[in-house]
Amino acid sequence: MKKTDDVIYEHTQVENILHHVNVWFLPFRWGINTYRGCEHNCIYCNARYTHEYLGLPTGEFAHKIIVKDNAAEILDKELSKEKWNKKWTVNLSTVTYPYQPAERQFKITQDVLKVFLKHHNALMVTTKSDLILRDIEILSEIAQTGFLNVVLTIPLSDEELQKNIEPKAPSFQKRIDVLNKIHKAGITVGVTAIPLFPQITDGEKDVEKLVKIFAENGADYVIIDLLNFREETRNRIMPFIKEQYPTLVSNYEELYKTNYCDKEYAKQVRKYANRVIKKYHVDKYDKMFSYHKSKSI
């Protein structure tokens, strides 16, 4: 176990690395997480509950990172199975980002990418980090020999606000630079502008500004959705709203009577979001999909 500042890295050996994802509307059916826990510490993250599976409190999600040292070795074995189909898309990753700060030191994700290249397996990489550019040559080879779809999380452009919402994530401009360079490398790249914060970052002009920037920098598609309060996200978001936007507290209480934003409000946001997405031609959603959808092996 190694500690860096307020982060503890705990190394582990895993018996398996692929997991099945049974969500019909997603463009993949398999996932892999090279780490558990995430140092980005975004207040809207609803994956913290997964630390409970490890017998850890959710509060340690950003401070105790599980490093899967043998991830590449195990993945190689799993992709070598006779029943495995290399056209089955695997999302790297489904719970925690593969290019969080730990990756600079441990390079688990880089080793895993080399395995995907070896097997020419269909791959989706989800990240919000500029560290992905370190591996752009490997990613380009994967794209040339099979299927690759890079998805960047970029929910807002206000860098001051970002410091409060995504305290350890790369800046907006760094992520836009990544978008541009991934596009120029000939790799399919999409953007998830998720989550939008109601009455803070979801205004029609704000959404159009975002989508226009994404389009100008090579995005093939853009997906937009609103903040949700799944798991214990409400317990982090509401104190933030009370401190930073006290006049919106009652509005948020009204909008979030459940874990999801009021349906009519969300419908209106999606309506103008879809309009500007079509306007800037970032609706090439067919590029999200590989050749084959799998059920299970």
N, C-alpha and C positions, 0 to 999 in steps of 0.2 A: 504494500500500500504506500502511495506517495502523496504528499500534500503540497499544493502550490497555492500560496495566499489563503483564500477561504475555500479552496476546492480540494477535495480528496479524490485521488484516482485509485480505484480498487481493481486489480487485475484478476481475471477469471478465465477458465477454460470451459468452453461450451460443448455440449454433445450434439446440438443441432443449431442451425442458424436461420434457415428458411421457415417462414410460418405462412399458413394459408389465410387469405383475406376474403371473407365471404360478404362482400358489399357489392350488390349488383351494378350500381351506377359508376363504380370506379373503373378506370382503364387498365387495371392490373388485378391479379388474383393471388399474388405472392408478395411477401415483403421480407426485408432483412434490416436489422438494426446493428450497426457495428459498435454502438455504445448504448448504454442505458443511462438516463439522466441527460440534462442539457445545460451547459453553462450560459447560454444566451439569456436565460432567466426572464423571458417575456411574460408580462403580467397576464396576457390573455391565453397562455398555454393551458390546454385542457388534457395534457398527457401525464401530468404529475402523478395521477392516481396509480400509474403503472409501477411506481416504486413500491407500492403496497404488496405487489406480487413477489417482491424480493424481501419482504419483511422489513421494509424501510419506511419511515414517515415521509409523506409527500413534501414536507418542508425541506427535505434534503435533496430534492430532485435536481436543483441547480448547483449543489455543493458536493454531492457524492456521485462521481461518474464511474460507472462500471465499464471497464475496458476489456473487450473480448479478444484476447490475444491470439487465439487460434481461429478466428472467424474465417480467414481465407482458406485455411487448410480444410476446415469442415465444409465450407461452401464447395470447394473443389470436389469433394466426395459426393455431395448431394447432387451437384449438376452432372456427375458422371453416372448416376443411376440409369439403368436401362429404360425405365418408364418415364424418365424426365424428358420433356420436350423443350428444346432451346428457344422455341417461339413463345413460350409462356413468359410474359413480362413480369419482372421482379422490380418492386419499388424500393429503392435505397434512399430514404428509409421511411417507415410508417409511424414511428413514435418519437424518435429523437434525430436531430439533424446529423448527417454523416460528416459534415465539415465544421463542426463546432471546434473551439480552441484546442481541445485535447488532440485533435487530428494532426496538428502541426508537429507534435512531439511523437505520437505513437504510430501514425501512418497506417492504421488498420484499414481505413477506407481505400487508400491507394492500393494496398495489397489485394483487397476484394475486387477492385476494378480490373486488376490484372487477371484474375480468375474469370471474370465475365468476358474479357477479351479472348482468353484462351478457349472458352467454350462458345464464343460468338452468340451469347445468350441475350435475348431481348431485355432491355434495361430502361428503367426510369430513375432519374436521380433528382431528389427534392432537397433544396438547400436555400439558405439565405446568406451564404458566406462567399466572399471573394476568394477564399482558399481553394475553391474548385478550379480556379485558373491554373493552379500548380499542376493539375492533372489533365490539362486540355489536350495534350498529345495522345494520351491513352484514350480519352473520351472520343477524340476524332477517329481513332482507329476502330473503336467499337461501333461508331456511327457508320463507318464505311463498310464494315464486315457484317453488320446485322441491323438491329433496331435500337436507337437511343433517343430518349426524350428527356431533356433537362427542364425541370420546373423550378422557377425562382419565386420565393415568397417576398413580395414587396407591397405591404399594405398601406403605406403612407409616404408622403414626400416631405413633410414637416420635420426637419432634423431635430429641432428642440423637443418637440413632442415625442419623437422616436426615442430620445434618451430616457424618457420616463416609462415608455411602453416596452421597449426592447433594449434594456440597458447595456447589454454586452454584444449586441449584434452589429455587423458592419453597417456603415451609413447608407443612406438612400443612394447617394452618388456612386459609391463603390458597387452597389448592386446593379445600378444602371450600366456601369462599365462592364460588369460581368455579362449582362444581357447582350450588350453590343458585341463583345468578343466571342461569346458562344455562338451567336448568329453568324458572325463573319467566319467562324470555323466550319460552317456548313452543318451545324447540328440543330435539330429541331428544338425550339425553346419556347416555353410558355411561362406565363406569370399568373400566380394566384395573389390577387390583392385581397387577402383575407387575414384578419377581419377588418371590415370597416366599422368604425365606432359611430353609432347613431348620433346625429346632430353635432358631431365633432369632425369627422373625416368623410362623411357620406354625402355631402352636398353635391348637387348635380355638376357644378363647376369644378369641384375638387375631383370628382370621378373622371370627368372629361380630361382634366389636366393630366391625371395619372395615365389614362388610356392612351392619350396622344403621345406622351413620352415613351411609353412601352412600344407603341407602333413605330415611332421614329428610330428606335434602337433595335428593331428586328424581331419583336415578339411575333410568334406564329398564332398564338391564341392568348386570351386573357379570361380568367375566371374571377368573379367578384362575389363576395358574400358578407353578411353581417356578423358581428360579434355574437357568440352564444355563451351561455353560462353553464355548460355541461361540467360535471364533476364539481370541484370546489372553486371554479373560476369566479363565481359571484363574490366569494369572500375576499378576493384580491381586487376585483374591478370596482366594486361599490365604494370601498375606502378611497380609491384613486379618484373616483368621480366626486366624492364629498370634499376632497382636498383641493382638486384642481378645477372642478366645474360644479361648485355647490348649487348653482341655479338649475342644474340639470338633474339633480337627485330625484325629484318627484317624477320627472319625465321618464327616467330610467326605471323607476319602480313601476310605472304604468306600462312601459314597453316590455318589461321582462317579468310578467306575472308567472311565466314558465321559464324554462331554460333557454327558450328561443325568442327572438324578437317578435313583437306583434305582427301577425300575418299580413294585415293590410299595409302597415308601414313598410315591411320588408318587400311586399309586392311592388310598391311604388319605386323603391330604390332599384330593384332589379329591372324594372321597366325602363328607366332612363339609362341604367348601366348597359343593358343589352342594346339599346339604341346607339350609344356612342361606340360600343364594341364593334357593331356592324359598320358604323360610319368610318372607322379607322381600319377596317378589314383585318381585325385581329380575332377572327372567329373560325380559324382553320382547325376545328376540333378533331377532324379526322386524323390529324397528325399525332394525336395523343395515343392512338391505338396501334398495337403490333398486329401481327398476322393472325394470331390465334388466342382465344380465351380458354383458360383451363378450369377444370373443376377441382381435381385433386389427383395425387399420385397414390 
